[in-house]
Structure formats: C-alpha cells, structure tokens
Amino acid sequence: MRFVPRVFSFGTTAGPVDRSVRILLTNDDGIYAPGLRALRKQLLKLGTVTVVAPATEQSGVGHSITLLTPLVVEEVYENDTRIGWLVEGSPADCVKLACLELMPEPPDIVVSGINFGANAGINVLYSGTVAAAVEGAFFGMKSIAVSLEYSEHPDFEHAAELGVRVISQILEHDPKPGSLFNVNLPELADGEPVGVRVVPQGVVRYQEGFERRVDPRGRIYFWSKIDYVPRPHEGETDLTALGARHITITPLRFDLTDRVMIDQMTNWKWHL
C-alpha cells in the first residue's frame, strides 16, 4: 500500500490519523524502555501501533535469534489498553513473531527504537536495534531504526518528535518495500540539531581496549573500552555528521556480497 504522508509541527497532530497504516514498533532496550514509550506516542500520529519488544535489554546482540529455548510471550497493557507483546527473546525474534504469529496482518512499516545510544559506524553490525529493522526488511517491510546519542539526561520525548518527523518525510517519498534506513539523532542537551544529513556508514575501526581489574575474590575481569577518533580527511559519514550535531540518515542493505570480488574471482582457475 502507499503511505499517505502527514506533515507535523512538534507536539501537534495535523489532520486525521490514517488507521489503515499498521506500524510494528520494537527495540533492543526492552519493552519498558522510555525511548520506546516516547516513540510509540508519536507514531500513533501516523497509524495503528503494535509493540512487540524484548522483555529485557538486548543491547549488542546483533541479529541473533533464539533456537534452543522456547520464546515465551506475554501481553502488555498500559492504562487498561493493550499495547502489544513482551517477548523473552532477541529483537529479531520479536519481528519474526510479530509478522508470523502475533499480528493479525503483517505490518506496513517496522520501526525500531528509540535506542539509548547512537548506532552509527561499525556499531550497526552489533546493534540489536538495527537488526530488528533488518529483519523487517527481510520480510519486505519498509523498516527504520532510530537511535539517540548517549547523554546523562536524554530527552526521549523531544527525540521521538524529531524521529517521527524524519520517519514521516522518509515515508513521504514512498520507498520500495524492503527499504531499510538507519536514523541517528544527536544528544539534545546542547540544543536543536543543526540539520539532517544523508550519509554513508562510517567503517573506521574504533580505538578498542579493555580495563583489567581484580574482584574481591582475586579473579581477573575486564571492562570494554571503546572510543571513536575520526581520521583526518576520512570524508563525511554518519559518525562525523552526528558529531557535528546533524540528524543522520543512512540507507542500508543486508546483502553482504562483494560483487566486485565476484567479478574478479570468475576469472580464477579452480581445481578439484
């Protein structure tokens, strides 16, 4: 179906809501995360929202799925209104169950977020938030991941307003089924974003390390330490644009095939 675009001012609804648009909302921070609740409230301006999200935080699980244990689900209510389903599984599990079992009809749009912390650069590969959107794209739905840069006092309510404004503009252009977008918002404590940039994913390796510690019983353990340091003249990416306080949008694809290498390898001599 074609999405009928709406234009919104922050905090207001313009025109009637198209209840025929079915939106699946999920995340990796868990169904009770404030980012998901704020985003649900704003997405209700676009259509009917069904939440299917993990029972607990699943940050960094990537595109894992549950195969060796049962997926327990439970209906979740808010003020006597059923908002969706809690799933004891991964974000990808949630999308699969929603599309195949829990929703009477498949969604038109899959939205994942708002994640607490940016999912830019190589974090895209580790992110459960992005993985849920990828799973939606597998099923042929237009899918959008939304993340908010980490800060001590995140403003999820305003981030959700901004995020839905961006989502609405993406959908206004009616991308083809299975289209996949990764949206990151800068932290909002220092003011409004300066603009919106469509940029490629950064692939610079982070400066990684581990802090070695010893617990009271003498056992060694480690805390991961990760820092992103831009390389000179690396060009604009989601990381550099986000650092310059832009909202970033990156269209993604989940086909990892190196097609240039395929063309080269067809000329290699193969022997059994």
N, C-alpha and C positions, 0 to 999 in steps of 0.2 A: 504494500500500500504506500501511497505518497503521504509524507508528513506535511500537515498544513502549518506553516510557521506562524509563530506569535512573536511580537516584539514587546519586551517588558521594561518598565522602569523599576529600579531597585525597590523591593518591598511592596510592589503593587502587582495586580494581575490585570492584563489588558485583554478584554474580550472574553468570550466563553471558552471554557476548557473543552478540548476535544477528547472525550472519554473513550473514543474508539482506539486511541493510541495506547497500547499496552507496553508499560515500561517495567523491566526487571531491574531491581536495584540490589547490589551485593557489595561486598568489600572484603578486606582481609584483616581488619581491626576488630571484627566481631560485631554481632548484631546490636549490641548495646552501646556501640561507639558513638560519641557525639557527632562525628563527621557524617556518619550515615543518617542519623536522625535529622540533622540540618538539611542534608541534601534531599531527603525524602520530602520534606515540607515544601521545598522549592520545586521539585519535579512534579508535584501534584498540580502545578500550573500548566503542565504540558499534557497530562493524560492520567490514566489509571496506573498506580504504582504498586507492584507486589515486591515485598522484600523477601529474599532468600539468602541468608548470610550465615557465616560460621558462628558456632556457639562461643568460641574463644578466639583470641588474637592468633592470626596465622601469618604474621609478617615474615617475609623471606622464604616462604615455602615454594615459591615459583609456581610451576604448573603441575605440582604433584596431585595425584588422585588416590583415592582410597580403594584398595583391592583386597586386603586381607582381614579387614574388620567390617562389621555392619555400619551403615550410615543411619544413625538414629536422628529422627526429625521431631520437631515439636512446634505447634502453632504458637505464635507470639501475638499478644494483644497489647494495645495501648489505649487507655480510657475506654474500655469495652469495645474497641474497634480492632478487628483482626488486621494486622499489617503484613503478615506473611509467616515465614517459617525459619526456625533455627535449625541448623544442620551441624551435627558433630563430625565435621569433615573440612576439607580444604575449600578455597574459593572456587576452584574448577569443579569440584564436586557439587557445589551449590548451583552452578549454572546448569550442569548436566541434569541434576534432579529437577530443577525448575522447568526446564524445557521438555523433559521426557515424562515427568510424573506429577509434579506439584501444581502446575498451572493448567487450567482447562484448555487454554490455547497458547501456542508459543508467543513470546513477546515480540514486539516490533523493534524494540530498542533495548540494549543491555547497557546499564551504567554501573560502574564500579567505583566506590569511593564514599566520601572524601577520605583519602588516606592521610594519616598524620605523619607527614614527612614526604619530601619530594621523591618521585620515581622518575629520575632523569638519568641520562648517561647509561652506564652498564647496569645500574640498579634495575633497569627494565627487565633484565634477564632473571633477576632474583625475585621480583615483585609478585606477590600473590594478587595484588590489586590489578596489575596489568594482565596477569594470567587469566583472571576471571573475564576480562574483556576479550582476550584472545579466544577463550572458549566460546564466548558469544559469537565471535566472528566465524569460528569453526561451524557453528550452527546456521550461519548465513544471516545473522542479525547485524544491524549497524551497532557498533559497540564503542564505548567511550570510557576510558579510565581517567579519574580525576584525583589529583593529589595536591596537598597544601604543604609548602615548605615548612620545616620544623621551626617552632618558636616556643618560648616558655609560656606564652599566653595566646594560644591560637584562637582566632575569631572565625569559628566554623560557620556561624550564621551568615556573615558577610561573604565568606568564601563560597558558600553554597549559592548565594545570589549571583556572584560573579560566574561561578561554574555553570549554572543553568543558563545564564545569558550567553556564554560561549557555546554550550551544547545546542541551544536554540538556533544560533547562527550556523553551526555546522549542519544541522538538520535542514535548515532553510535551503541549502544547496542540494538537498536530496542525494547524498552519496549512495553508491550502489550497495545492494545487500552484501553483507560480509565485510564492509569497510570498518577499519579499526583506527582509533585515534587515542593518543596519549596526551592529556592536558595536565600541566603543572602550573600552580599559582604561587607567586612569591609570598613570603610571610607579610602580614598586613599591619604589623605594629608600627611600621615607619610610614604608613600612608598607602594611598591607592597605587595599584600597578601603573606603570607608565604607558602601557600599550599591550598589544597582542602580536606575537611573532610566530610564524610557521617556520619551523627549523628542524634540521636533522638531529637524530640521536647522537650525542657525544659518545665516542668509543675510546677515549683516553683512559688508560688504566689509572685507578686511584693509587695514592700512596697508602699502602696497607701495612699493618703490623699487628703485633699482639703485646699487651702488657702482661708480664709474668707476675703472678702473685702466689702466695702460700697461705692456705687456710689454717685455722687454729689446730687442726689435726696433722699439720705438716704436709698436706697434699698440695701438689702443684696444680694451679689452674690458670686460665688465660682469659683476658677480655680483648675482644677485637677492637682495633683502632683503624679508622678509615678517614682519609682526608682527600678532598679533591683540590688539586692545584692546576690551574689552566696552563697549558703550554703556550709559549709565545707564538703568535700568528697561526693558531690552530683553526681559525675560522669560527664563524658563529654556529653554535649548537644549542641544544636545549639547556645545557649547563651554563654556557656563557650568557645566553639571553635571560635565563632565570636569575642569574647573579646580577644582571643589570635591571632587575625588577620588572621584567615583562612576564605576562602570561604566555606560556609556550604551548604550542600545538604541534605534535609530531604524528603524521600518518605512519602507521606501522604495517608490516606484513609478516606473517608467520612462516612463510616458505623460506627455509634457510639455505636453499640450494645455491651454490656458487655457479651460476650459469656460464660465466666467462671461463671458469676452470673446466666445465664440462666440454666446451668447445675445444679447448686445448687437449684434453685427455682423449677425445675421439681419435686423435692422430697418433696416440701412443701405440706401440706394438705390444699386444697382450699374448701371453703364452700360458697354457695349462700344463 
